[in-house]
């Protein structure tokens, strides 16, 4: 089964949290609120691409996103 685009975004987000050690640290680095990061990871709200852009810029796993 082909992975959906949203699944790849969620994977990227979780990898970014792992990279920074916590959602709080990722929030400080990217400027995205901890509340939003938490909602997205817990599937309570889907992020818009524009909301994820700062995380993608500050995250090393972005390369995996485009090659997986």
N, C-alpha and C positions, 0 to 999 in steps of 0.2 A: 504494500500500500504506500502511495506517495505521501510524504510528509506535507502537511499544510503550511502555508506561509505563517499563520499565526503561531503554530507549534514551534517554528524556527525562531520567531521573535521571543517566545516564552523561554525557549532553551537559551538564547542569547542573554536574556535578562537574568536567569538563574546563574549562568556562568559568570556574569559580571558581578553578582552578589558574592559568589564564591571567591572571585579574584580579589575583591576588596575586603572580604572577611565578614561583612555584614551589610544589611540594607542601609543602615545609618552611615557607614563609611562611603558606600556608593552614592548616597544622597549628598553628602558633603562634597564629594569629588565632581559630581555631575550637575548639581543644582536642582535635581528632581526630588520632590518631597518624598519622605519615607512613607507617608500614607499612600501615595500613588504606587510606589514600588510594591508595597505590601498588598494593595488591592489587585494589582496585576499578577503577582506571583500566586496569589490565592484564588485566582479566576473569579474575582468579584466584579471586575471591570476590565474591559479590553482597552489596551492603550492605543492611542493614535500614533502613527509613525512620527509625527512632529513632536509628540511627547517623549518618544524613545530616542530621538536624535542625539540629545546630550549624552545619554548612556552609551550609545553606539560609538560616539567620538572618544569617550574615556575608557573604553573597554577593549582589551586585547582580543577577546573571542570574536570580535566582529569579522575577523578573517575566516573563522570557521563557518560563520553564518552564510557567507557567499560561496563556500566550497563544499558544504555538506550536501 
